[in-house]
Amino acid sequence: MPAFPDLVLFAKYPHPGYAKTRLIPALGEEGAARVHRHLAKRTVDLLLEAGAPVEVRYAGADELAFRRWLGDGPHLVQQAEGGLSERLIDASRAGPHVFFGADTPDLTSGIVASAMDALDDHDVVIGPAEDGGYYLIGMQRARPELLTDMPWSTEAVFPETIRRCDALGLSVALLPMLADCDRPDDLARWPYLGKLA
């Protein structure tokens, strides 16, 4: 049986004014931070349920603050300096791994399991997001060519990733499309997020 892939989540500390800043016009700094606190903790708990090694790449506070927030389950590693490409490449590894963001309210344990299973017989697994990006990407081994010079935060991310996989001859498994909660308009889909205490 193949080894479980490492599940890697990137998370900021939920300081008001630091996390989920695009939601601040709708929720204020405190409200936006509460949304991030909820979604990131929910995602960590989902990943831990999968039984695979879980690593949180953290930023915005020290390891102790993250440990108090997220508990003793995940391995904690400070994010590398630089942009998203640099941080993802730094977190890549020789064996199977899956990267997750912390802003997908509809992520389920079933989708996490499907991502893990897909790497048994695919080079890459992608969970496409409605905005043209992706909410997860997994690889059998480090693929920096899928992460370098990517037009992050645009609708071109997913199609460009598929184009590169095709050019490299990589087999790709696609998971269900989900939506991220990034902007004030997104809150209409999950009204409970705007009411977190």
Secondary structure, 3 states (H helix, E strand, C coil): CCCCCEEEEEEECCCCCCCCHHHHHHHHHHHHHHHHHHHHHHHHHHHHHCCCCEEEEEECCCHHHHHHHHCCCCEEEECCCCCHHHHHHHHCCCCCEEEECCCCCCCCHHHHHHHHHHCCCCCEEEEEECCCCEEEEEECCCCHHHCCCCCCCCCCHHHHHHHHHHHHCCCEEECCCECCCCCHHHHHHCHHHHHCC
